[in-house]
């Protein structure tokens, strides 16, 4: 996708070159709603009570509803349990995208 966005969700680490930094859930969701995100890498612990699994859940819900194009995803958190939780959610999104692609 030309002009695609690589989303880097993290409130502490800088985004790698070529990635767009979001430090809050609201910023990440706003980028995802553009429909232009091709890659997402999520941290688990964010400022305050925010957690990366909330963005993962948004991706899953939008994938299920057919409102979000498939994107490549990763986690870059040092929290093993948080990473596993987000992977589980995002694997469900992959399943929804696969089922939708199989129906087309």
C-alpha positions as CSV (number, residue, x, y, z in Angstrom):
1,X,0.0,0.0,0.0
2,X,1.5,3.3,-1.0
3,X,1.6,5.8,1.8
4,X,1.0,3.2,4.4
5,X,1.6,4.0,8.1
6,X,3.7,1.9,10.4
7,X,2.3,2.4,13.9
8,X,4.7,2.3,16.9
9,X,2.7,2.4,20.2
10,X,5.0,3.3,23.0
11,X,5.2,6.1,25.6
12,X,8.9,5.6,26.4
13,X,10.8,4.3,23.4
14,X,11.3,6.4,20.3
15,X,9.8,5.1,17.1
16,X,12.3,3.5,14.7
17,X,13.0,5.3,11.4
18,X,10.0,5.1,9.1
19,X,7.5,4.4,11.9
20,X,4.8,6.8,13.3
21,X,4.9,7.2,17.1
22,X,1.6,7.0,19.1
23,X,2.1,7.4,22.8
24,X,-1.6,6.9,23.8
25,X,-4.4,4.6,22.9
26,X,-6.3,7.6,21.5
27,X,-3.5,8.5,19.1
28,X,-3.1,4.9,18.0
29,X,-6.8,4.4,17.4
30,X,-6.9,7.7,15.4
31,X,-4.2,6.4,13.1
32,X,-5.9,3.0,12.8
33,X,-9.1,4.6,11.8
34,X,-7.5,6.2,8.8
35,X,-7.3,2.7,7.2
36,X,-3.7,3.3,6.2
37,X,-1.9,1.4,8.9
38,X,0.0,-1.5,7.3
39,X,2.1,-2.4,10.4
40,X,1.6,-2.1,14.1
41,X,4.1,-2.7,16.9
42,X,2.6,-2.4,20.4
43,X,4.1,-1.9,23.8
44,X,2.0,-3.2,26.8
45,X,2.6,-0.7,29.6
46,X,1.7,2.9,28.7
47,X,1.2,6.0,30.7
48,X,-1.2,5.8,33.6
49,X,-3.7,2.9,33.4
50,X,-3.5,2.5,29.6
51,X,-2.4,-0.9,28.3
52,X,-1.5,-1.9,24.8
53,X,-4.1,-4.7,24.8
54,X,-6.7,-2.0,24.4
55,X,-5.3,-1.2,21.0
56,X,-5.0,-4.9,20.2
57,X,-8.7,-5.3,21.1
58,X,-9.6,-2.4,18.9
59,X,-7.7,-4.0,16.0
60,X,-9.5,-7.3,16.6
61,X,-13.0,-5.7,16.8
62,X,-12.4,-3.7,13.6
63,X,-11.0,-6.7,11.8
64,X,-14.1,-8.7,12.8
65,X,-16.4,-6.0,11.6
66,X,-14.5,-5.7,8.3
67,X,-13.6,-2.1,8.9
68,X,-9.8,-2.6,9.1
69,X,-7.6,-3.9,6.4
70,X,-5.2,-6.7,7.3
71,X,-2.0,-5.4,8.9
72,X,1.2,-6.9,10.0
73,X,1.7,-6.7,13.8
74,X,4.2,-7.3,16.5
75,X,4.7,-6.6,20.2
76,X,7.8,-5.0,21.6
77,X,7.1,-5.1,25.3
78,X,9.3,-6.5,28.0
79,X,6.3,-7.8,29.9
80,X,6.0,-11.5,28.9
81,X,2.4,-11.9,30.1
82,X,1.3,-8.6,28.4
83,X,2.9,-9.7,25.2
84,X,1.2,-13.1,25.3
85,X,-2.2,-11.4,26.0
86,X,-1.8,-9.0,23.0
87,X,-0.6,-11.8,20.7
88,X,-3.7,-13.9,21.6
89,X,-6.0,-10.9,20.7
90,X,-4.1,-10.2,17.5
91,X,-4.1,-13.8,16.4
92,X,-7.9,-13.6,16.6
93,X,-7.7,-10.6,14.3
94,X,-5.6,-12.7,11.9
95,X,-8.3,-15.4,12.0
96,X,-11.0,-12.9,11.1
97,X,-9.0,-11.5,8.2
98,X,-8.3,-15.0,6.9
99,X,-11.9,-16.0,7.1
100,X,-12.9,-12.8,5.3
101,X,-10.2,-13.3,2.6
102,X,-11.4,-16.9,2.1
103,X,-15.0,-15.7,1.5
104,X,-14.0,-13.2,-1.2
